[in-house]
């Protein structure tokens, strides 16, 4: 019997503008939070106030993500620069 992983090798991971992607997502979470904030009373009356706080949590976690990917990119650049030196 063959395994599904034996059909083909996994593709190489994609590298793209990670900092921009995470920053954009974080901005979207904060915009969603601010957009729902004026309607907090309606959300609370209908038992959906967690929607507002989920957006705030997404924005906060996004800030941690932005810090992480910026540090990761800096470490990758430092590693590449040290590898170029003889």
CNS distance restraints for C-alpha pairs under 8 A (distance, minus, plus):
assign (resid   2 and name CA) (resid   6 and name CA) 6.68 0.50 0.50
assign (resid   3 and name CA) (resid   7 and name CA) 7.40 0.50 0.50
assign (resid   5 and name CA) (resid   9 and name CA) 6.93 0.50 0.50
assign (resid   5 and name CA) (resid  10 and name CA) 7.90 0.50 0.50
assign (resid  17 and name CA) (resid  21 and name CA) 6.22 0.50 0.50
assign (resid  18 and name CA) (resid  22 and name CA) 6.16 0.50 0.50
assign (resid  18 and name CA) (resid  69 and name CA) 6.91 0.50 0.50
assign (resid  19 and name CA) (resid  23 and name CA) 6.00 0.50 0.50
assign (resid  19 and name CA) (resid  66 and name CA) 6.28 0.50 0.50
assign (resid  19 and name CA) (resid  69 and name CA) 5.92 0.50 0.50
assign (resid  19 and name CA) (resid  70 and name CA) 6.33 0.50 0.50
assign (resid  20 and name CA) (resid  24 and name CA) 5.95 0.50 0.50
assign (resid  21 and name CA) (resid  25 and name CA) 6.23 0.50 0.50
assign (resid  22 and name CA) (resid  26 and name CA) 6.11 0.50 0.50
assign (resid  22 and name CA) (resid  62 and name CA) 6.67 0.50 0.50
assign (resid  22 and name CA) (resid  65 and name CA) 6.66 0.50 0.50
assign (resid  22 and name CA) (resid  66 and name CA) 5.96 0.50 0.50
assign (resid  23 and name CA) (resid  27 and name CA) 6.20 0.50 0.50
assign (resid  23 and name CA) (resid  62 and name CA) 7.23 0.50 0.50
assign (resid  23 and name CA) (resid  63 and name CA) 7.81 0.50 0.50
assign (resid  23 and name CA) (resid  66 and name CA) 6.09 0.50 0.50
assign (resid  24 and name CA) (resid  28 and name CA) 6.27 0.50 0.50
assign (resid  25 and name CA) (resid  29 and name CA) 6.32 0.50 0.50
assign (resid  25 and name CA) (resid  62 and name CA) 7.15 0.50 0.50
assign (resid  26 and name CA) (resid  30 and name CA) 6.38 0.50 0.50
assign (resid  26 and name CA) (resid  58 and name CA) 7.01 0.50 0.50
assign (resid  26 and name CA) (resid  59 and name CA) 4.98 0.50 0.50
assign (resid  26 and name CA) (resid  60 and name CA) 7.81 0.50 0.50
assign (resid  26 and name CA) (resid  61 and name CA) 7.99 0.50 0.50
assign (resid  26 and name CA) (resid  62 and name CA) 4.75 0.50 0.50
assign (resid  26 and name CA) (resid  63 and name CA) 6.68 0.50 0.50
assign (resid  27 and name CA) (resid  31 and name CA) 6.09 0.50 0.50
assign (resid  27 and name CA) (resid  59 and name CA) 7.06 0.50 0.50
assign (resid  28 and name CA) (resid  32 and name CA) 6.11 0.50 0.50
assign (resid  28 and name CA) (resid  59 and name CA) 7.91 0.50 0.50
assign (resid  29 and name CA) (resid  33 and name CA) 6.22 0.50 0.50
assign (resid  29 and name CA) (resid  55 and name CA) 5.24 0.50 0.50
assign (resid  29 and name CA) (resid  56 and name CA) 6.83 0.50 0.50
assign (resid  29 and name CA) (resid  58 and name CA) 5.74 0.50 0.50
assign (resid  29 and name CA) (resid  59 and name CA) 4.95 0.50 0.50
assign (resid  30 and name CA) (resid  34 and name CA) 6.14 0.50 0.50
assign (resid  30 and name CA) (resid  55 and name CA) 6.57 0.50 0.50
assign (resid  30 and name CA) (resid  56 and name CA) 6.37 0.50 0.50
assign (resid  30 and name CA) (resid  58 and name CA) 7.78 0.50 0.50
assign (resid  30 and name CA) (resid  59 and name CA) 5.29 0.50 0.50
assign (resid  31 and name CA) (resid  35 and name CA) 5.92 0.50 0.50
assign (resid  32 and name CA) (resid  36 and name CA) 6.17 0.50 0.50
assign (resid  32 and name CA) (resid  52 and name CA) 7.99 0.50 0.50
assign (resid  32 and name CA) (resid  55 and name CA) 6.23 0.50 0.50
assign (resid  33 and name CA) (resid  37 and name CA) 6.08 0.50 0.50
assign (resid  33 and name CA) (resid  52 and name CA) 5.67 0.50 0.50
assign (resid  33 and name CA) (resid  53 and name CA) 7.49 0.50 0.50
assign (resid  33 and name CA) (resid  55 and name CA) 5.01 0.50 0.50
assign (resid  33 and name CA) (resid  56 and name CA) 5.69 0.50 0.50
assign (resid  34 and name CA) (resid  38 and name CA) 7.61 0.50 0.50
assign (resid  36 and name CA) (resid  40 and name CA) 6.46 0.50 0.50
assign (resid  36 and name CA) (resid  52 and name CA) 6.13 0.50 0.50
assign (resid  37 and name CA) (resid  52 and name CA) 6.76 0.50 0.50
assign (resid  39 and name CA) (resid  43 and name CA) 6.41 0.50 0.50
assign (resid  40 and name CA) (resid  44 and name CA) 6.02 0.50 0.50
assign (resid  40 and name CA) (resid  49 and name CA) 6.58 0.50 0.50
assign (resid  40 and name CA) (resid  52 and name CA) 7.29 0.50 0.50
assign (resid  41 and name CA) (resid  45 and name CA) 6.07 0.50 0.50
assign (resid  42 and name CA) (resid  46 and name CA) 6.28 0.50 0.50
assign (resid  43 and name CA) (resid  47 and name CA) 6.09 0.50 0.50
assign (resid  43 and name CA) (resid  48 and name CA) 4.67 0.50 0.50
assign (resid  43 and name CA) (resid  49 and name CA) 4.75 0.50 0.50
assign (resid  43 and name CA) (resid  51 and name CA) 7.81 0.50 0.50
assign (resid  44 and name CA) (resid  48 and name CA) 5.75 0.50 0.50
assign (resid  44 and name CA) (resid  49 and name CA) 4.70 0.50 0.50
assign (resid  48 and name CA) (resid  52 and name CA) 7.93 0.50 0.50
assign (resid  49 and name CA) (resid  53 and name CA) 6.89 0.50 0.50
assign (resid  50 and name CA) (resid  54 and name CA) 5.86 0.50 0.50
assign (resid  51 and name CA) (resid  55 and name CA) 6.48 0.50 0.50
assign (resid  52 and name CA) (resid  56 and name CA) 6.58 0.50 0.50
assign (resid  53 and name CA) (resid  57 and name CA) 6.08 0.50 0.50
assign (resid  54 and name CA) (resid  58 and name CA) 6.08 0.50 0.50
assign (resid  55 and name CA) (resid  59 and name CA) 6.23 0.50 0.50
assign (resid  56 and name CA) (resid  60 and name CA) 6.20 0.50 0.50
assign (resid  57 and name CA) (resid  61 and name CA) 6.04 0.50 0.50
assign (resid  58 and name CA) (resid  62 and name CA) 5.91 0.50 0.50
assign (resid  59 and name CA) (resid  63 and name CA) 6.35 0.50 0.50
assign (resid  60 and name CA) (resid  64 and name CA) 6.71 0.50 0.50
assign (resid  61 and name CA) (resid  65 and name CA) 6.20 0.50 0.50
assign (resid  62 and name CA) (resid  66 and name CA) 6.10 0.50 0.50
assign (resid  63 and name CA) (resid  67 and name CA) 6.32 0.50 0.50
assign (resid  64 and name CA) (resid  68 and name CA) 6.16 0.50 0.50
assign (resid  65 and name CA) (resid  69 and name CA) 6.12 0.50 0.50
assign (resid  66 and name CA) (resid  70 and name CA) 6.08 0.50 0.50
assign (resid  67 and name CA) (resid  71 and name CA) 6.22 0.50 0.50
assign (resid  68 and name CA) (resid  72 and name CA) 6.11 0.50 0.50
assign (resid  69 and name CA) (resid  73 and name CA) 6.03 0.50 0.50
assign (resid  70 and name CA) (resid  74 and name CA) 6.19 0.50 0.50
assign (resid  71 and name CA) (resid  75 and name CA) 6.17 0.50 0.50
assign (resid  72 and name CA) (resid  76 and name CA) 6.19 0.50 0.50
assign (resid  73 and name CA) (resid  77 and name CA) 6.20 0.50 0.50
assign (resid  74 and name CA) (resid  78 and name CA) 6.15 0.50 0.50
assign (resid  75 and name CA) (resid  79 and name CA) 6.08 0.50 0.50
assign (resid  76 and name CA) (resid  80 and name CA) 6.16 0.50 0.50
assign (resid  77 and name CA) (resid  81 and name CA) 6.09 0.50 0.50
assign (resid  78 and name CA) (resid  82 and name CA) 6.15 0.50 0.50
assign (resid  79 and name CA) (resid  83 and name CA) 6.14 0.50 0.50
assign (resid  80 and name CA) (resid  84 and name CA) 6.37 0.50 0.50
assign (resid  81 and name CA) (resid  85 and name CA) 6.76 0.50 0.50
